[in-house]
Amino acid sequence: MCGIIAFAERGSVAPHLIKGLERLEYRGYDSAGLAVMSDSVIRTCKTTKRVAELEAKYNSAPFYGSVGIGHTRWATHGAPTERNAHPHLSEDGHFAVVHNGIIENYEALKAELLNEGHVFKSDTDTETIVHLVQKYYRGNFLKAVLNAAKRLEGTFAAALMCIDEPDTVIAIRNFSPLIIGIGKDKTVASSDISAVAEHTKKAVYLNDGEAAVLRPDSASFYNFNGEPVEKELTVLDVGSGDYGKNGMAHYMLKEIFEQPDAVRRTLGAHIKNGEVAFDFSLFDGNAVRNIKKICFVACGSAYHAGVAAAAVFRALTGIASYAFIASEFRYMEPMTDSSTLVVPISQSGETADTLASLREAKRRGARTVGVVNVVDSLIAKECGDVIYTCAGQETAVATTKGYTTQLAALYMFAIWFGRELGALAAEREAELTKSLTQLPHALEIVLRSDAHAKKHASDLKDASSMFFIGRGLDYAAALEAALKMKEITYIHAESCPAGELKHGTISLVEPGMRVFAFLSQPVTASKTVNNIKEVRARGAYTICCAPQSIAERLTDIDELIVLPDIEPLFFNIIEVVPFQFYAYYTALARGCDIDKPRNLAQSVTVE
């Protein structure tokens, strides 16, 4: 969600800005723009289309300079129009800004500035920042920025330029992430590590209430009071990543097929000699034995991973375990204390609601172990301990391998927790761990199941609604499958616990409607079969997914997807994959923008 890129370097900056914006596309955006200091004037180029269109627009009338800022915007305040696209200029044209986050007190600030005669050209909260800088400017760029920053409330990361200091970019941060890269004859600021790592492996992470003054040959740091701050240099342990599609039509399809290797890497990081091991610094065996409740806190697909994890933890540890949507958790007066373990789950490690929930849980004394993909991300830094997934770069907005690697990490954590607690017999632990190591191969088999999805895509593309049902762990799979469908096809797709159908939802079932059912759990499969019969009796066409051992006993269904038999507790990780294909091929048949679906962002850094 929104991306910042800024450079101060020796050379023409615009090509690097455009390349950096391409790195940020996966985050989701509605518009894009850049500004360059050129011939003592700040020149801008914007589009409400893709970065490729921005590049073409720039190339038609290029301008050159060695300092610049760029942005991909996901609209919050103001429609996704060119006038609302970043960068925004001050009224006098002396300053430019790009901004991630939300300025919560912008209305009061804007009213004050309007009363003083300022004229606004956009509907955004962001433009308030650059007008404040103009207001406070008395020849000292840094002082003006800091005076403005101290008046801002909310979440923000921003980068600014001033025509009086043509070799300088100033970056500020409060809550929203911002990384500073320090390279040879260049400095770079970005909201995303991937855009920095391409240029340098030496980086500094800004903390809340800090600013960076960037020039081609230097970077200096201050708090918002203007006092110098010493920062620790970090050597990034990620490369620029594999950003190509490997000959596939879309990043999403490529990333679906990368799941076996991604899960294999995630498991390999913590399974040694047939045993799950974590090198936690704080959460040891003694801490485990003091835990009475476990809360998985996340958003979107990560929340669905949490739903599955809660069920697995209950089964393997006997501890009360629950999944919470992060935006609800932080405001529900969560009953957490030192006997509570809170597990924030986030692919990016910067999801705003999840981070806020983590901070609230810590304030109340809870233990924390994070599950994230990005090393040194905000959630990773603020958790007591962290389990890194090894998904690698995920470019498509709709997550696939990010979700399955989260499940793999959480399954390992459950086994480890059960052992440390003394709730797992050694024989059962060994059996479960062996089952984990078989998951990558099972995923490779499941990846051959796309024929079903291809077959039905032409029929599904005109559907107005569809349902996904299951019980227990199968309901967690139904949640994720429905989300994938609605995310990239724009078709209404609803998930429902199978037993809850008859309590209202079944009134929406009509002849010809597609109902997808999950039947992986032996204890509930027969009950779900009864629910399938209920919707078939009302004219629905049912497509069911089950392991071989259950599938061979099924009757009275319309179509069956048969998957390999694996440990039922872990089946969620493979049964969702065929429905990633269903979403993909249906979106393809509908002509949707699969990798960058409308209105969505992968990294959601605002509440």
N, C-alpha and C positions, 0 to 999 in steps of 0.2 A: 504494500500500500504506500504510494508515493515513494519517490526515490530522489536522492540528492547526489550530484556529482559536481565537484569544483576543482579547478586546477590553477596553480601559479607555477609557471615553468618558463624555460627558455626555448621558445619555439611557438609554432602556431597551435593554439589550444583547441579550436573548434573540432577537428577530427577526433581528438581524444574525448571531448565531451560527448560527441555522438556515439562513439564506441562504448563509453561508460553507460550512456542511457540504454544501449542495447543490452548491456549486462543487467540492467535494472528492470527490463521489461517483464520478467517473470513475476514481479511483485504485483502486477495489475495496475492499470492506469487508464484514464479517459483522454488525457491530452499530454503534450510534451513540449518543452521549449528550452532554449539556451540563450545566454547573454554573454557577449565578449566585449572587453575593453579594446576599442579599435579607434585609433586616431583621436584620442582624448574624448571619445563619445562611447557610451554604452549602447551597443546595438543588439537587438533581440530578434529571434526567429521562433515562431510558435506554430503548433498545429493541433487540431482536435483528432488527428488520425494517428497512425503509428510512427515510430521513430524513423522507419524507412522513408516515410513521407516528409518528416522533418529534415532528414538528410538531403532529400531531393530539393526541397524548398530552399535550404541553405545553399546548396551547390549552384542553384540558378542565379544567385546573387551573393557570392561569398564575401565575408569580411574577415579580417585577420587581426590577431592579437594574442598575447601570451598569458592573459588572465581571463578566466571565464567561469560561469556557473551554469548548471543544467538541472532539469527536473522532469520527472514523470509524475503527473498529478492524478489522484483518485478523488473525485469531487466530494466535498463535504459541504462547504459554504459556497453556494453559487453553482449554477449549472455547468456542465462540462463544455464550455465555449472557449473560443480563442481569447476573449477579453478576460476570462478568469484563469487562463493558463498561466503558469509561472514561466519565467521570472516576472516580477512586478517592479516597476520603476517608481521612484519618488516623483512628486509633482514637478520638481525642478530638474529631473533627469540626472541628478548627481549620484543617485544610489540605486542599486538593484538587489533584489532578494529572492531566494528560493527557500521553501519552508515545508517541513513535514510536521504533522501534529495538528492540534487545535488550540487556538488562543481563546480561552474560555471567557475572558473579560473584554473581548474585542468590541462588543457593542458600546460599552461605556467609553472605551478609548476612542472609538470612531466618533461618537457624539462629541467628545471633547475636541477632537481635531477638526471636525466639521464646524464647530462653533468658533474655532480660531481661523477659519477660512480655507482649510485644506479641501481639495477637490479629489474625490476618489473616482477611479476609472473601472473598478471591478466590484464584484459582490463578495469578495473573499475576506476572510479574517486575516489572511496573510498580508494584504496591502497595508494594514494598520502598522505592521512592523517597520516598513520602510518610511512611512510618514513620521513615525516617532523618531527614527534616526535623523531624518531631515530636521525635525523640530529641535533636537538636542545638539545638532552639529555646530561647533564653533571652531572648526579647523583641526579637531582631533577626532579622527575616524573611530578609533577604538573606544574612546570615552563616550562618544555618541551612541555606539552600539550597546555598550554596557549599561548606559543610562536607560536605553530603551528596553533592554533585556530584563532589568530589574522591575519594570512595570508590567511585564507580561505574566499572565496566569494561565496555567494549563500545561500541555505537552508541546514541546517544540524542539526541533533541530533546524538550524537555518545557516545559510551561507550568504554573505553580502559582499558587494563591491562598491567602490567610491572612485569617481573620476579624478579626485585630487591625489589618490594613491594608486596609480595605474599598475603597480606590481604586487598588489595585496588583495587577498581574500580573508575575511574574518568569518569564522564559524562559531556558533554558539549552540549550547545544548542544555535542555532540561527535560528529562524523562525519555525523549525519543533518542534512539541510538545515533552516534556519529563517530566515525573512525577516521583518523588522520594518518595518511601514509607519507613517509619521508624518503624520497628517492634522490637520485643524482640529478641535480639541476631542476628539480621539480618537487612540489608538495601537492598532495591530493586529499580532498575530504569527500567522504561518501557515507551514506546510510547503510551501505552493504559491503561486506568484506570482499566479495568477488570483484567489485569494481576497483578496489585498492590493490588486491594481490596481483593483478595483471602488471602493475607498474613497479611495485616494491614489496618486499617482505617485511620491511621495517615499519611498524605502526604504533600509534598511541590511541588509546581509547579515552575520549572525553567523558568526564563524569558530569552529573547534574550540577548546574550552576557554574560551568566553566566555558571559556572561550579560547580559540586558537587564532593566532595571527600568522597567516601563511604567505610566504614569499618563495621565489624559486630556489633560494639557497638557505632558507631557514624556516623554523617553526617555533613560535614562542606561545606560552600558555598562561592564562590568568583566570582568577575567579571573577565573579560579577562585581566585586568591589574594586577591581583593577589591580589586585595584588598578584605578583608572579607566582606560578605554581610549577613545581618540579614534577615531571611526568616520567613514568617508567616506559622505556622502549620495549615493545613486544615484537618477537620474530614470528610472523604468521606461519602456521604449519599447514597451510592450504595452498594449492596451486591455482592457476587461473581457471582450471576445470575444463571438462569436455562440454563445449557449448554447441557442438554440431548435432545433427539429427541422425548421423550414421546411415544416411540413405533412406530414412523413413520419412513419411509424409508429414508427421507432426512430432513435436517433442513428447506429447503425452503417450503416443504409441511407443516411442523409443523407451520411455521411462517405465511403461508397463513391462516391457521385455527385460529391463535391467533389474527387476525385482529379485530374481534368484541370487544374483551376485551381491546386491545390496544387503539382503538378509544374511547371506553367507559371511560377508564382512562384519556385520553387526554381531552375529553369533561368535565369530572367530575372535573378536576382541575380548570375550569374557569366558569362553569355554576352553579350558586347558586340561588336558589329560582326562577328559570325560567328566569334568566337574565345573560348575559355574563359579566364577570368582570375581569379586569386585574389590578394587583397591580404594575403598572409601576412607576419607580422612577423619570423618566425624561419626558416621552412622555405622557403628560396629555391632557385634553380637549383643553387648549389654544394652545398647539403645533399642535394638529389635525387641528385646524381652520386656521393655517398658511401654511398648506401643499397644494401645487399646482400640484405636480407630485409624483407618487409612482413607484419605480423601484424594481422589484423582481430579485435578482441576485443569480444564482445557476448553478450547473452542473448536467448532467445526469437526473435521475428520479426527483431530487429536482427541476431542471429547469422545468420539465413538470408540477410539482405541482405549480410552479410559473406562468406558462402559464394559468392554470385554475384559480389561484388566481387573476391574473390581470383582467380576464373577470368578475369574481365575484365582485371585487372591483369597476370596472367601473359601474356595474349594481347597486350596493348598495350605492355608494358614489358620483358618477358623476365626480370623479377626474380622470384625465388622468393617466392610470396605464399600465405598460409595463413589460414584462419579458425579461431578458437578460441572455445569456450564459456568465458565469463569465469570462472565458478566453478571450472573446471578449470585454466585458464591460470595463475592466481595461485599455485597450489600445485604446479605441475609443474616447478619450477626452470627457468623460461623462459630460453632462451638468447638474451638480448637484450643489445645494447651500442650504442655510438654509430653503428654501421652498420645498425641495425635501426630501421624505422619502425613504431610501434604506433598503430593507428587504433581508438580506442574508439568504439563506435556505441551511441547511447542516445536514445530519443525524449525522455525526461524530463530527461536529463542528470544524473540522481541515482541511477541503478541501482547498488546497493551493490557487487555483485560486479565490475561493470565499472569502477567508480571504484577499487576496491581493486587490480584488475589494472593500471590506469593508474599508480597510485602505485608498484606493484612494478616496472613497466617503467621508470619514471623513475629509480627507485633504482638500477637496473642500467645507466643511461646511455642508454636508448633515446630517439630522437626521437618526438614525439607530435603528431598532428593529429586532433582530435575531430570527429565528425559527430553533432550534437545538434539538437534542435528548440527548446529553451528557452534564451533569451538569459540570460547570466550565471548559468547553472546550475553546479553543482559541477564537473562534468566539463569544461564550457566554460572555467571559470576556471583549472583546473589543467593543461589541455593547453597545449603550446607555441603552437599555432594551432588554429583551429576553423572548420569549415564548418557554417553553420546551414542546416537544412532549413526550409522555409516551409510546414509542414503546417497551422499554426494550432492552435487548441484541438481536441483529440481527446477526446471525451467517452465514447464506447463503450470498454469495457475491451479488447476485441479490436481490435488496430490494423489499419487499412486504409491510409489516406492517409499515416500515419506511415511505414509500410514502403515505399510506392512513392516517397515523397520522399527517403527514405534512398538508395534505388537511384539516383535521379536525381542526387543529390549525389555519390555514389561514382563513377558513370559519368563525370561531369565531371572529377572528381579524377584518374581514370585517364587521360583524354585529356591533361589538363594535365601530368601526371607523365611520360607518354610523350613529349610534346613537349620538356619541359625536359631530359629524359634524352637526347634525340636519337634515340629509338627509333622515332618516327613520322615518316613522310614527310609533307610539307606537304599533298599531295593527299589522303592517307588521313585526316589530321587534319581537313581541311575536310569530307570526306565524313561522318566520324563526328559532327562537331559539327552538321552539317545534320540528321543522323538524330535527334540529341537534340531539336532544336527541333520535330521532327514527332511526338514522343511524346504531347504533350497531345491532338492531334487523333486519334491512334490510340486513345488511351484513351477518347475520346468515342465512337468507333465501337464499341469493345468493350463499353461500358456498355449497348449495345442487345442484348447477348447473354444477358439474364437469362431468356429464354424456356426455355432448356434446364433451368435450375435449377428454375424453377417447375414444369416438366413432371415432373421426377423427385422432387421433394420428398416427395410422398405415398408413393412407393415407398421412399425412403431412410430415412424417419422410423423405420421398424421394423428397420432394419439393426442387426446386432450388431457388424459390423466392415467396414472397407473399406480398400483400398490405393491409394496414389498412387506412380507410378513414373516415372522419367526418368533420363537420363544427362547428366553434366556440368552445364551451366547449367540443364537441365531438372530435374535432381535438386534443385537449389536451389529451384525453383518447387514441386516435389512436397513438399519439407519444409514450406514455408509454407502450401500448400493443405491439407495434412493437419492442421497446427496449427490453422488456422481452423476446420476441421470439428470437431475434438475440443474446442476451447475453448468453443464456444457450443452444440453439440448434445449433448455428453457421450457421443458414439458413439466407440468405439475406431477411430482412423484412423491407419494406419501408412504412413510414407514409406519407400521402399526404392530404392536404385540399381537400375535395370532389369536390369542384367547380374548383379546379386547375387541375384536371385530364386531361381535354381536351386540356390543354395548353402544352402538351408534354408527360407527364407520361403515358398516355393511350396507347402510341405506344408500351409499354412493355407488355401490357396485351395480353395473348394468351390463346387458349382453355385449359381448365382444371385448370388454375391458381386460387388459392384461394384468394378471396378478402373479407376482414372483414369490415363491415360497422357499424357505431355507429349512432343511431337516437334517442337521448334522448330529443332534444330541439324542442318543438312544432313549433317554428317560422321557423326552417330550415329543418325539417324532410322531407317535400314534395320535397324540392330541392335535398336533398341527395338521395331520392328515384329515381329521374331522373338520377343521376349519377350511381346508382346501375344498372339501366336499360341499361346504356351505356356500362358498362363492361360485363353484361350478354349477350348483343348483340354480343360481341366479344369472347364469349365462356367461360368467367370466371364463377367459382362456387362461389356464394355469401353466406356468413354467417353473419347475421345481429343481432344486439343487440339493444333492445328497451324496454321501460317500457310498461306495460300492455295497457295503454290508447292509445299509438301509435301503438303497435304491432297488435291490433285487426283491424286496418285499412290497414295494409300492404298487398300487393299482389306482384306477379312477383318477388319473391325472392326464393332462393333455401332452405335456412334453417334459423330458427329464434330462438334466445335466448331471452326469455321473463323474464324481471325482475320486481320487485314491483314498483309501482308508488311512487315516493318521489318528493320533491321539485326539479324542473329541474336544478336550480343553483347548487345543491349539488349532482347531479346524477353521476358525474364523479367518485365519491369515490366508487360507487358500480359497475359501468359498466366495470371497468378495471379488476375486480376480475375473471370473467370467463376466461379472456385471460392470467391471471397468471396460471390458470389451463392448458390452451392450450399450453403455453410455457413449463410447467412442464412435462406434459404427452408426448409431442413431443420429448423433450430432453430425457426422459426415454426410449422411443421407439428407439431413435438413439444411446443409450448407452453413453450419455455424462456425464461428471462430473458435476452434477447439482449444488451442493453447492459451488464448486470451479472451475468455468469455466476458460478456458485457457486465459491467457494474461490479466485477469481482476483483479482489486483490489477494495474493497469496500471503503476503506479510502484512497483517492488520495492526498498524501501530497507532490507531486512535480508538477511543472507546465508542 
